[in-house]
Amino acid sequence: MKAMMSATPGGPETLTLEEVDPPAPGPSEVLIEVKAAGVNFPDTLIIRDMYQFKPPRPFAPGGEVAGVIAAVGDGVTKLEPGDRVQAGGINGGFATHFVAPAAQVSKIPDAMPFEEAAAFMLTYGTSHYALKDRAVLKPGEALFILGAAGGVGAAAIELGKAMGARVIAGVSSEDKAAFCRDLGADETLVYPRELDKDAQRALSKEIKAKAAAVGRPEGADVVYDAVGGDYAEPAVRALGWGGRFLVVGFPAGIPKLPLNLTLLKSCQVIGVFWGAFTMRDPARNADHVAELFQWYTEGKIRPRVTATFPLENAADALKLIEERKATGKVVLTMA
């Protein structure tokens, strides 16, 4: 099989296309012939040894695939060769074949393209868990999303609307704002690429103004932060009483928050680690997955795949993500 391999820590340019022996499924596992693989921000970290998990090298990055089951291991009863499926993991997805535990593999709707299936679970799974379980988002609440044009942010827009929230999309350009409005955002806000203290104060006031525009004059009820850095503090300051601040990611850097704000607003700072949740509570995650596919079938959500690359050009796809130039989802396709 072919795989884009990481042999040494480094950036996207360190990946090389290799011919390696195809894996065989063990007990309770399946072998997937990969048709498409999602590209996500954690992939840019794992190849630099900056992610929570550090697989032994050499390894292929990529934690999200869609394809057709090629073989099943002993004990697998609910899946069979030929099934159209999606699956995920920590790594291994940037390859023509992928082995996954059967319990972590889901059949996909017949009408769902492989590119959309490969762009589906990580972003929608993360955002669904964040908004439903961690924030307990309620109809009519104001949801402000930092990094709203990215993969998880775009999913959060659609899911927020599906849950009845008023969605404010925070982005870094007018083009991204237009993309978010097309997804259904009620309001958009373009923030500067860099923030000094004055710009932070201005951003906080602007978020509050947008929250008032959607009927929540005290501020946002929920902030979904997929950016971090200097953007986190003004977003917390823009929360209303009893607000919830979701820590989803920090490509702009790990923020430092003045915790007195949590006291003054009686607000919560809540971590979102969807991958660990799927392993700790697989039954509830299965319910989440079923709901997501139901919403997909009903047309309430749909991945926006805005760029595709062949497997051998995985470095270009990763650079697009790393440089925060992507809107929606980026996907690799297999020849």
C-alpha positions as CSV (number, residue, x, y, z in Angstrom):
1,M,0.0,0.0,0.0
2,K,1.0,3.7,-0.3
3,A,1.3,6.0,2.7
4,M,2.6,9.4,3.5
5,M,5.1,8.7,6.3
6,S,6.6,10.8,9.0
7,A,10.1,9.5,9.8
8,T,11.4,12.5,11.8
9,P,9.7,15.3,13.7
10,G,9.0,18.3,11.5
11,G,6.7,20.2,9.2
12,P,4.6,19.0,6.3
13,E,7.7,19.0,4.0
14,T,9.2,16.1,6.0
15,L,6.5,13.7,4.9
16,T,7.4,11.2,2.2
17,L,5.3,8.9,0.0
18,E,6.3,5.3,0.8
19,E,5.3,1.8,-0.4
20,V,4.7,-0.3,2.8
21,D,3.2,-3.7,3.6
22,P,-0.6,-3.5,4.0
23,P,-1.8,-4.2,7.5
24,A,-4.0,-7.1,8.4
25,P,-7.0,-6.8,10.6
26,G,-6.7,-8.5,14.0
27,P,-9.5,-9.8,16.1
28,S,-12.4,-7.3,16.3
29,E,-10.8,-5.2,13.6
30,V,-11.5,-4.3,10.0
31,L,-9.3,-3.4,7.1
32,I,-10.6,-0.4,5.1
33,E,-9.6,0.4,1.5
34,V,-9.4,4.2,1.9
35,K,-11.1,6.4,-0.7
36,A,-10.7,9.7,1.1
37,A,-9.0,11.1,4.3
38,G,-9.8,14.2,6.2
39,V,-7.0,16.7,7.0
40,N,-7.3,18.4,10.4
41,F,-5.2,20.7,12.6
42,P,-4.1,18.0,15.0
43,D,-2.3,16.4,11.9
44,T,0.0,19.4,11.8
45,L,0.9,18.9,15.4
46,I,1.4,15.2,15.5
47,I,4.1,15.2,12.9
48,R,6.0,17.8,15.0
49,D,5.6,15.8,18.2
50,M,3.4,18.5,19.6
51,Y,0.2,16.5,20.0
52,Q,-1.1,14.8,23.2
53,F,-0.2,11.4,21.6
54,K,3.2,10.6,20.0
55,P,3.0,7.5,17.8
56,P,6.2,5.5,17.3
57,R,7.9,6.4,14.0
58,P,7.6,5.9,11.2
59,F,3.9,6.6,11.0
60,A,1.3,8.0,8.7
61,P,-0.6,11.0,10.1
62,G,-4.3,11.3,9.5
63,G,-7.1,10.5,12.0
64,E,-10.2,10.4,9.7
65,V,-10.9,8.2,6.7
66,A,-13.8,6.9,4.6
67,G,-13.8,3.9,2.2
68,V,-14.9,0.3,1.7
69,I,-14.2,-2.6,4.0
70,A,-11.7,-4.9,2.4
71,A,-11.4,-7.6,5.1
72,V,-12.7,-8.3,8.7
73,G,-10.9,-9.9,11.6
74,D,-12.2,-12.7,13.8
75,G,-15.2,-11.8,15.9
76,V,-16.5,-9.0,13.6
77,T,-20.2,-9.7,13.0
78,K,-21.9,-6.3,12.1
79,L,-19.6,-5.3,9.3
80,E,-18.6,-7.2,6.2
81,P,-16.4,-6.6,3.1
82,G,-18.0,-4.1,0.7
83,D,-19.6,-2.0,3.4
84,R,-19.2,1.8,2.8
85,V,-17.8,3.2,6.1
86,Q,-16.0,5.9,7.9
87,A,-13.6,5.5,10.8
88,G,-11.1,7.5,12.8
89,G,-8.1,7.2,15.1
90,I,-5.0,9.0,16.2
91,N,-3.0,8.4,13.0
92,G,-2.6,6.1,10.0
93,G,-5.2,7.8,7.7
94,F,-2.9,9.2,5.1
95,A,-2.7,5.8,3.4
96,T,-4.5,3.7,0.9
97,H,-5.4,1.2,3.7
98,F,-6.4,1.6,7.3
99,V,-7.1,-0.8,10.2
100,A,-9.6,0.2,12.8
101,P,-11.4,-1.4,15.7
102,A,-14.8,-2.5,14.4
103,A,-16.5,-0.7,17.4
104,Q,-15.1,2.6,16.0
105,V,-16.3,2.1,12.4
106,S,-19.7,3.5,11.2
107,K,-21.6,2.7,8.1
108,I,-22.3,5.8,6.0
109,P,-25.5,6.6,4.1
110,D,-25.6,5.2,0.5
111,A,-25.9,8.7,-0.9
112,M,-23.0,10.2,1.1
113,P,-19.8,10.8,-1.0
114,F,-16.6,9.5,0.4
115,E,-15.1,13.0,0.5
116,E,-17.9,14.2,2.7
117,A,-17.7,11.1,4.9
118,A,-14.0,11.7,5.4
119,A,-14.7,15.3,6.4
120,F,-17.6,14.4,8.8
121,M,-16.9,12.7,12.1
122,L,-14.0,14.5,13.7
123,T,-15.4,18.0,13.2
124,Y,-19.1,17.3,13.7
125,G,-18.3,14.8,16.5
126,T,-16.1,17.4,18.3
127,S,-18.6,20.2,17.9
128,H,-21.7,18.1,18.8
129,Y,-20.0,16.8,22.0
130,A,-18.9,20.4,22.8
131,L,-22.3,22.0,22.3
132,K,-24.6,19.2,23.5
133,D,-22.7,17.6,26.4
134,R,-20.2,20.2,27.6
135,A,-22.1,23.5,27.0
136,V,-25.7,22.1,27.1
137,L,-26.6,24.7,24.5
138,K,-30.3,25.7,24.6
139,P,-32.6,27.1,21.9
140,G,-32.5,30.9,21.7
141,E,-29.0,31.2,23.3
142,A,-26.3,33.2,21.7
143,L,-23.4,31.1,20.5
144,F,-20.2,33.0,19.5
145,I,-17.6,30.9,17.5
146,L,-14.0,31.9,17.2
147,G,-12.4,30.4,14.1
148,A,-15.9,29.8,12.6
149,A,-14.7,29.2,9.0
150,G,-12.5,26.3,9.9
151,G,-13.5,22.6,10.0
152,V,-14.8,22.4,13.6
153,G,-16.0,26.0,13.5
154,A,-18.1,25.5,10.4
155,A,-19.6,22.3,11.9
156,A,-20.4,24.3,15.1
157,I,-22.4,26.9,13.0
158,E,-24.6,24.2,11.5
159,L,-25.0,22.3,14.8
160,G,-25.7,25.5,16.7
161,K,-28.5,26.3,14.2
162,A,-29.8,22.7,14.4
163,M,-30.0,23.1,18.2
164,G,-32.0,26.4,17.9
165,A,-29.2,28.8,18.9
166,R,-28.5,32.3,17.5
167,V,-25.0,31.9,16.0
168,I,-22.4,34.6,15.7
169,A,-19.4,33.6,13.6
170,G,-16.0,35.2,14.4
171,V,-13.5,35.0,11.5
172,S,-10.4,36.8,10.2
173,S,-11.6,38.0,6.7
174,E,-14.6,39.1,4.8
175,D,-14.4,36.1,2.5
176,K,-14.6,33.8,5.5
177,A,-17.6,35.8,6.9
178,A,-19.5,35.3,3.6
179,F,-18.7,31.6,3.9
180,C,-20.2,31.5,7.4
181,R,-23.3,33.4,6.4
182,D,-23.8,30.8,3.7
183,L,-23.7,28.1,6.4
184,G,-26.5,29.9,8.3
185,A,-24.7,32.2,10.8
186,D,-27.1,34.9,12.1
187,E,-24.3,37.5,12.5
188,T,-20.6,37.6,11.5
189,L,-17.7,39.5,13.1
190,V,-14.3,40.0,11.4
191,Y,-11.5,40.2,14.0
192,P,-7.9,41.5,13.4
193,R,-5.0,39.1,12.8
194,E,-3.2,40.5,15.8
195,L,-4.6,42.0,19.0
196,D,-3.1,44.5,21.4
197,K,-4.9,45.5,24.6
198,D,-7.0,48.2,22.9
199,A,-8.0,45.8,20.1
200,Q,-8.9,43.2,22.7
201,R,-11.2,45.6,24.5
202,A,-12.8,46.6,21.1
203,L,-13.3,42.9,20.2
204,S,-15.1,42.2,23.5
205,K,-17.4,45.2,22.9
206,E,-18.1,44.0,19.4
207,I,-19.0,40.5,20.5
208,K,-21.4,41.9,23.1
209,A,-23.0,44.1,20.4
210,K,-23.5,41.1,18.2
211,A,-25.0,39.2,21.0
212,A,-27.4,42.1,21.7
213,A,-28.3,42.0,18.0
214,V,-29.5,38.4,18.3
215,G,-31.5,39.2,21.4
216,R,-29.0,38.5,24.2
217,P,-28.0,42.0,25.5
218,E,-26.0,40.7,28.5
219,G,-23.5,38.9,26.2
220,A,-22.9,35.5,24.6
221,D,-24.3,32.5,26.4
222,V,-21.6,30.2,24.9
223,V,-18.2,30.9,23.4
224,Y,-16.7,28.1,21.2
225,D,-13.0,28.9,21.1
226,A,-11.1,27.0,18.4
227,V,-8.4,29.7,18.1
228,G,-7.0,30.5,21.6
229,G,-4.1,33.0,22.0
230,D,-5.0,36.6,22.6
231,Y,-8.6,36.1,21.4
232,A,-9.7,34.0,24.4
233,E,-9.7,36.8,27.1
234,P,-11.9,39.3,25.2
235,A,-14.3,36.4,24.4
236,V,-14.6,35.5,28.0
237,R,-15.2,39.1,28.9
238,A,-18.1,39.1,26.4
239,L,-19.9,36.3,28.1
240,G,-23.2,37.0,29.9
241,W,-24.1,35.8,33.4
242,G,-23.7,32.1,33.7
243,G,-22.0,31.8,30.3
244,R,-19.9,28.8,29.2
245,F,-16.5,29.1,27.5
246,L,-15.5,26.0,25.5
247,V,-11.8,25.3,25.1
248,V,-11.6,23.5,21.7
249,G,-8.2,24.4,20.3
250,F,-5.4,27.0,20.3
251,P,-3.6,27.4,17.0
252,A,-3.0,31.0,18.0
253,G,-1.3,29.8,21.2
254,I,-2.4,28.6,24.7
255,P,-4.2,31.5,26.4
256,K,-3.8,32.7,29.9
257,L,-7.1,33.8,31.5
258,P,-7.7,36.1,34.5
259,L,-9.8,33.7,36.6
260,N,-11.5,36.6,38.4
261,L,-13.7,36.9,35.3
262,T,-15.2,33.5,36.1
263,L,-16.2,34.8,39.6
264,L,-17.6,38.1,38.3
265,K,-19.7,36.4,35.6
266,S,-20.4,33.2,37.4
267,C,-19.2,31.6,34.1
268,Q,-17.5,28.3,33.4
269,V,-14.4,27.4,31.4
270,I,-15.0,24.0,30.0
271,G,-12.5,21.7,28.2
272,V,-13.5,19.7,25.1
273,F,-11.6,16.5,24.4
274,W,-13.9,14.5,22.1
275,G,-11.4,11.8,21.4
276,A,-11.1,10.8,25.0
277,F,-14.9,11.0,25.4
278,T,-15.4,8.4,22.6
279,M,-13.2,6.0,24.4
280,R,-14.6,6.6,27.9
281,D,-18.3,6.6,26.9
282,P,-18.7,4.7,23.7
283,A,-22.4,4.0,24.2
284,R,-23.2,7.7,24.5
285,N,-20.9,8.5,21.6
286,A,-22.8,6.0,19.5
287,D,-26.0,7.9,20.3
288,H,-24.3,11.1,19.2
289,V,-23.1,9.5,15.9
290,A,-26.6,8.2,15.2
291,E,-28.0,11.7,15.7
292,L,-25.4,13.3,13.4
293,F,-26.2,10.9,10.6
294,Q,-29.9,11.5,11.1
295,W,-29.3,15.3,10.8
296,Y,-27.1,14.7,7.7
297,T,-29.9,12.7,6.1
298,E,-32.4,15.4,7.0
299,G,-30.2,18.0,5.3
300,K,-29.5,20.0,8.5
301,I,-25.8,19.5,8.3
302,R,-23.4,18.8,5.5
303,P,-19.6,19.0,5.4
304,R,-18.3,21.8,3.1
305,V,-15.3,20.2,1.4
306,T,-13.6,23.2,-0.1
307,A,-10.2,21.7,-1.2
308,T,-9.1,18.2,-2.2
309,F,-5.6,17.0,-2.8
310,P,-4.2,13.6,-4.0
311,L,-2.4,11.6,-1.4
312,E,1.1,12.5,-2.7
313,N,0.3,16.2,-2.1
314,A,-0.6,15.8,1.6
315,A,2.1,18.4,2.5
316,D,0.2,21.1,0.5
317,A,-3.0,20.2,2.3
318,L,-1.4,20.4,5.7
319,K,0.2,23.8,4.9
320,L,-3.2,25.1,4.0
321,I,-4.5,24.1,7.4
322,E,-1.3,25.2,9.3
323,E,-1.4,28.6,7.7
324,R,-5.1,29.0,8.6
325,K,-6.0,29.7,5.0
326,A,-8.6,26.9,4.7
327,T,-12.4,27.4,4.9
328,G,-14.5,24.3,5.6
329,K,-12.8,21.0,5.2
330,V,-9.7,19.8,3.3
331,V,-9.6,16.2,2.1
332,L,-7.1,13.8,0.5
333,T,-8.3,11.5,-2.2
334,M,-6.7,8.1,-3.1
335,A,-6.0,7.1,-6.8
